[in-house]
Amino acid sequence: MIVLHTESSKGWGGQENRTLNEMLGLRELGHTALLACQPGARLGTRAREAGFTVFETPMRSAFDLPAILRLRRFIAEKRPDIINTHSSRDTQLAGLAARSLLHRPRIVRTRHLALPITSRFTYRVLPDRVVAVSNHVARYLACAGVPTERIATVHTGIDLTRYVAPETGGTLRAELGLPENAPIVGTVAILRRKKGHADLLEAIPAVLARFPETHFVFAGDGPQRANLERRIAELQLTAYVHLLGLRRDVVNLLASFDLFVLPTHQEALGTAFVEAGAMGLAAIGSRVDGVPEVIDDGKTGLLVPVKDPLALAQAIIALLADPERRRALGEAAREKVRQNFSRQAMVAGMLEVYEGFMRSR
């Protein structure tokens, strides 16, 4: 089977990470995965590094005629069986390009976000099937008018073989010059407002009042960086909060954390929680959208009300004060991820969708 993935986003986050993971999983099973993206896209760079064929074209708008024509030529040349689109713009461009062909491939749109949809055309008309990354997203799509028989849920999965802590542990304490016994509370996420980093900053003074040796690490970059730096200075937390920027050594970072915290305001599923669980980390997240599908409150981590720094501080303090409970939650999280969120399970779910089209053809 030949599967062409398309992505108009140039950044890197859970959406792009899932796409690359699926491409790798498809290749492991003997299928061919291709990518069409914009020049300079981080997904394109990483896919090319992994040995995939990457077709680049500017996608300046949803009605970029040159992009539609270029995609049409590429599709006609490579003759994919399936086109899997991932964002609104590339869905429109690749969808129109594919539907203009006499013998067109089937079109699948993967919905990665918990935000309201902005174009019903790219969900109800262009794709043959819509894949939701969580049950929460699937329920929303049905409420938004997408026929339920055209919706499938395939949870995001990760390559579990990558998430193994080094025998010597993570290197972050040495990198930051921290004492070996200093607790590290960390998060890995793009610095966007909806990720809740600002809520975590507001919770930190209460945590430090109870555990003054704790350090907080934000791995990721994004549009909120300047605002976060300003608030860190206002709260006099410069010595305790470390902004690492975009990092590719996520396993090393997670191996250095004692606790994972992401008080997100919106989350279709939360790949970051899956990755933390794979490393045996207890996690604290918000009781919102698809997060409870990953974190079982009180069993694999803790859930707090959204936008509630006080509750967040209390949850962090509770787990820092009880290392044995933290360890037990982390082990339960590791087992849940192993059973439900592997790359193999995700690829098997996607292949079930794809092969359904192949049988019907």
C-alpha positions in Angstrom: 0.0 0.0 0.0 1.2 3.5 -0.7 0.0 6.2 1.7 0.7 9.9 1.1 0.6 12.1 4.2 0.1 15.9 3.7 0.8 18.6 6.3 0.6 22.4 5.8 2.0 23.2 9.3 5.6 24.2 9.5 6.0 23.6 13.3 6.6 20.6 15.4 4.2 19.2 18.0 2.2 16.2 18.9 0.4 16.3 15.5 3.6 16.1 13.5 5.1 13.6 15.9 2.1 11.3 15.3 2.4 11.6 11.6 6.1 10.7 11.5 5.4 7.8 13.9 2.7 6.4 11.6 5.0 6.7 8.6 7.7 4.8 10.4 5.2 2.1 11.5 3.8 1.7 8.0 7.3 1.3 6.6 8.1 -1.4 9.2 5.2 -3.4 7.9 6.3 -3.1 4.2 4.1 -0.3 3.1 5.3 2.9 1.4 4.8 6.2 3.1 5.3 9.6 1.4 5.0 13.2 2.7 3.9 16.4 1.0 4.6 19.5 3.1 5.7 23.1 2.9 9.4 24.1 2.4 11.1 24.5 5.8 8.6 22.4 7.7 10.2 20.6 10.6 8.2 17.4 9.8 9.7 17.5 6.3 13.2 17.8 7.7 12.7 14.9 10.1 11.0 12.7 7.5 13.8 13.3 5.1 16.4 12.4 7.8 14.5 9.1 8.3 14.8 8.3 4.6 11.3 9.1 3.3 10.4 10.7 0.0 9.3 14.3 0.8 7.6 16.6 -1.7 7.7 20.2 -0.9 5.3 22.9 -2.2 4.3 26.3 -0.7 0.7 26.2 0.6 -0.1 29.9 0.8 -3.9 29.6 1.2 -6.7 27.1 1.0 -7.3 28.1 -2.6 -3.7 28.1 -3.8 -4.1 27.0 -7.4 -0.4 26.4 -8.1 -0.2 24.2 -5.0 -3.3 22.2 -6.1 -1.7 21.7 -9.6 1.6 20.6 -8.1 0.0 18.2 -5.7 -2.1 16.8 -8.5 1.0 16.1 -10.6 2.7 14.5 -7.6 -0.3 12.3 -6.8 -0.7 11.3 -10.4 3.0 10.3 -10.5 3.1 8.4 -7.3 -0.4 6.9 -7.4 -1.0 6.5 -3.7 -3.8 4.3 -2.5 -4.6 6.6 0.4 -4.0 10.3 1.1 -4.0 11.1 4.8 -4.4 14.9 5.4 -3.7 16.5 8.8 -4.5 20.3 8.8 -7.2 22.4 7.2 -5.2 23.9 4.4 -3.5 20.8 3.2 -6.8 18.9 3.4 -8.4 21.4 1.0 -5.5 21.6 -1.4 -4.7 17.8 -1.5 -8.4 17.0 -1.4 -9.2 19.1 -4.4 -6.1 17.8 -6.2 -7.1 14.2 -5.6 -10.8 14.6 -6.4 -9.9 16.1 -9.8 -8.3 12.8 -10.9 -10.3 10.2 -12.7 -8.9 7.3 -10.6 -8.4 9.0 -7.4 -7.0 7.7 -4.1 -9.2 7.5 -1.0 -8.9 10.5 1.3 -8.6 10.3 5.1 -8.5 13.3 7.3 -7.0 12.9 10.8 -8.4 15.3 13.4 -5.7 16.1 16.0 -7.3 19.0 17.8 -9.9 19.7 20.4 -10.8 23.1 18.9 -14.0 23.9 17.1 -13.7 23.0 13.4 -13.5 26.0 11.0 -14.4 24.4 7.7 -17.1 21.7 7.5 -16.2 21.3 3.9 -12.9 19.7 4.9 -14.7 17.2 7.1 -18.0 16.5 5.5 -17.3 16.8 1.8 -13.6 16.3 0.8 -12.5 13.3 2.9 -14.0 9.8 2.6 -13.3 9.1 6.3 -12.3 11.2 9.4 -10.0 9.7 12.0 -10.2 11.2 15.5 -7.2 10.8 17.9 -9.5 10.4 20.9 -13.1 9.5 21.8 -13.6 13.1 22.9 -12.7 14.3 19.4 -14.9 11.7 17.8 -17.9 12.8 19.9 -17.3 16.4 19.0 -17.1 15.6 15.2 -20.4 13.8 15.4 -22.0 16.8 17.2 -20.6 19.1 14.5 -22.4 17.2 11.8 -19.9 14.6 10.5 -21.8 11.4 9.9 -20.9 8.9 12.6 -20.4 6.1 10.1 -17.5 8.1 8.6 -15.7 8.6 11.9 -13.1 6.3 13.4 -11.1 6.7 16.6 -7.5 5.7 16.5 -5.6 6.8 19.6 -2.1 8.3 19.1 0.7 5.8 19.8 4.4 6.1 20.3 7.5 3.9 19.6 7.9 2.4 23.1 11.3 1.0 22.3 12.6 4.6 22.4 11.4 5.3 25.9 14.0 3.6 28.0 15.8 5.5 30.7 19.6 5.3 30.6 21.2 3.3 33.3 22.9 6.4 34.6 19.7 8.4 34.5 19.1 11.7 32.7 21.8 14.4 32.4 19.6 17.5 33.0 20.8 18.1 36.6 24.4 18.2 35.4 23.5 20.4 32.5 21.7 22.9 34.7 24.2 22.6 37.6 21.6 21.3 40.0 22.2 19.2 43.1 21.6 15.5 42.6 18.8 15.4 45.1 17.0 18.5 43.7 13.5 17.5 42.6 12.7 18.4 39.0 9.1 19.1 37.9 9.0 19.2 34.1 6.9 19.6 31.1 7.4 19.1 27.4 5.1 21.2 25.2 4.9 24.0 22.7 4.8 27.4 24.5 1.2 28.3 23.6 -1.3 29.9 25.9 -3.7 26.9 25.9 -0.9 24.6 27.2 -1.3 26.3 30.7 2.4 27.2 31.4 1.2 30.4 32.9 -1.0 28.5 35.4 2.0 26.4 36.4 4.1 29.6 37.0 1.4 30.9 39.4 1.4 27.6 41.3 5.2 27.5 41.8 5.6 29.9 44.7 3.3 27.7 46.8 5.3 24.6 45.9 8.6 26.3 46.7 7.2 27.4 50.1 6.9 23.6 50.9 9.8 22.3 48.9 12.3 25.1 48.3 14.8 22.9 46.6 12.5 22.1 43.6 13.3 23.2 40.1 10.9 23.5 37.2 11.7 22.8 33.6 9.8 23.9 30.4 11.0 22.2 27.3 9.6 23.6 24.1 9.4 26.9 22.2 6.6 29.0 20.9 4.8 32.3 20.9 4.3 32.6 24.7 8.1 32.5 25.5 8.5 36.3 26.0 5.4 36.5 28.2 6.5 33.6 30.3 10.0 35.1 30.7 8.4 38.3 31.8 6.2 36.6 34.4 9.1 34.5 35.7 11.0 37.7 36.4 8.0 39.3 38.1 7.5 36.3 40.4 11.3 36.3 41.1 11.5 32.7 39.9 14.5 33.0 37.6 16.6 30.7 39.7 14.0 28.0 39.8 12.4 27.9 36.3 14.4 26.9 33.3 13.2 27.4 29.7 15.1 25.0 27.6 13.7 25.8 24.2 13.0 23.1 21.6 14.8 19.9 22.5 15.1 16.6 20.6 16.4 14.6 23.6 12.9 14.2 25.1 13.8 10.7 26.6 16.8 12.2 28.4 14.6 15.0 29.7 11.9 12.7 30.9 14.5 10.5 32.6 15.6 13.5 34.5 12.1 14.5 35.8 10.6 13.4 39.1 7.1 14.5 38.0 5.5 15.6 34.8 3.0 18.4 34.8 1.0 20.0 32.0 -2.1 22.0 33.0 -3.4 22.3 29.5 -6.7 24.2 28.8 -7.5 22.1 25.6 -6.1 18.8 24.5 -7.4 16.3 22.0 -5.5 13.5 23.7 -2.1 14.6 25.0 0.9 12.8 23.5 3.1 14.4 26.1 1.2 12.5 28.8 1.7 9.3 26.8 5.4 9.9 26.5 5.7 10.6 30.2 3.8 7.5 31.1 6.1 5.4 28.8 9.0 6.6 31.0 7.2 5.6 34.2 6.5 9.1 35.3 3.4 10.1 37.3 1.7 13.0 35.6 -0.6 15.9 36.6 -3.0 17.2 33.9 -6.2 19.1 33.6 -9.6 17.4 33.7 -10.4 18.5 30.2 -11.2 17.1 26.7 -9.2 13.9 25.9 -6.8 14.0 28.8 -8.8 11.6 31.1 -8.4 9.0 28.3 -4.7 9.0 29.1 -4.6 9.8 32.8 -6.7 7.8 35.2 -7.2 10.1 38.1 -5.7 8.6 41.3 -4.4 5.5 39.4 -1.8 6.7 36.8 -1.6 10.4 37.8 -3.8 13.2 39.0 -6.3 15.5 37.3 -7.0 19.0 38.5 -9.6 21.6 37.4 -8.6 23.6 34.4 -7.1 27.1 35.1 -6.8 26.4 38.8 -3.2 27.2 40.0 -4.1 26.5 43.7 -5.4 23.0 42.9 -2.4 22.5 40.7 0.0 23.5 43.5 -1.7 21.2 46.0 -1.4 18.2 43.5 2.3 18.9 42.9 3.0 19.2 46.7 1.0 16.0 47.4 3.1 13.9 44.9 6.5 15.5 45.9 5.7 14.7 49.5 5.0 11.0 48.7 7.7 9.4 46.6 6.2 5.9 47.0 2.8 7.0 45.7 4.5 8.9 42.8 6.4 5.7 41.9 3.3 3.6 42.0 1.4 6.0 39.8 4.3 6.1 37.3 4.4 2.3 37.1 0.7 2.1 36.5 1.0 4.8 33.8 3.8 2.8 32.1 1.5 -0.3 31.9 -1.4 1.6 30.6 0.7 3.2 27.8 2.1 -0.2 27.0 -1.3 -1.7 26.6 -3.1 1.2 24.8 -0.7 3.7 23.2 2.0 1.8 21.3 2.9 2.8 17.8 1.9 -0.7 16.7 -1.6 -0.3 18.0 -2.0 3.1 16.3 -0.7 1.8 12.9 -2.9 -1.3 13.2 -5.9 1.0 13.7 -5.0 3.2 10.8 -4.4 0.2 8.5 -7.9 -1.1 9.4 -9.3 2.2 8.1 -7.1 2.1 5.0 -7.7 -1.5 4.2 -11.4 -1.0 4.5 -11.1 1.3 1.5 -8.9 -1.2 -0.4 -11.4 -4.0 0.0 -14.3 -1.8 -1.1 -12.3 -0.8 -4.3 
